[in-house]
Amino acid sequence: MQYQVHGPFWSPRFQSEASAGAMRAFWDEMEEMTPGLPRAIGVYVFSTCHGQTYTPWYVGKTNAMAGFRGEIFQNHKLSHYVSASERKRGYPVIHLIAKIEPVRGNFCKASQQSGREIDELETVMIGMALRANPDVCNSKKTWFNRTCQVPGIIGDTLTGRPSDAVMTLRNTLKL
């Protein structure tokens, strides 16, 4: 399994910025910069950027055939982006995490195997996004990360000095 990160790319702040013409120009420009990327499969992260600080708001994955172009700017997802843009200063951006074939280096085509891998990657990325921003808009795949508590490791931070066991586990996990 190998993936490449691309971005950040501009994202519409308002529904009016997501006209068919604007979206066509967005994907055409991306195709020109990185041929094949709009139709690639993988995971995407929508964030807001203020200065050098990025705040994740939504993590999604491509479905089997649509690729990034057919998935990212669907109406229900645009509503997440617009809502987040209204709540946080900065401009909206998207990072694409595209699955690539390790030997040839080209973008992978959809398959059952790649679908399972991308689903797992999406779950991990949602957990990472929740750690960075507890207000992430995702509703699926968040239950575990929102409810699991291992004080000093996962969830709320410890009050007071961590035990030796917590300290050594944090060291082991490079936390």
Helices and strands as residue ranges (DSSP letters): E 2-10, G 15-18, H 20-33, G 37-39, E 42-50, E 53-61, H 67-71, H 75-87, E 91-100, H 112-132, H 143-147, H 164-172
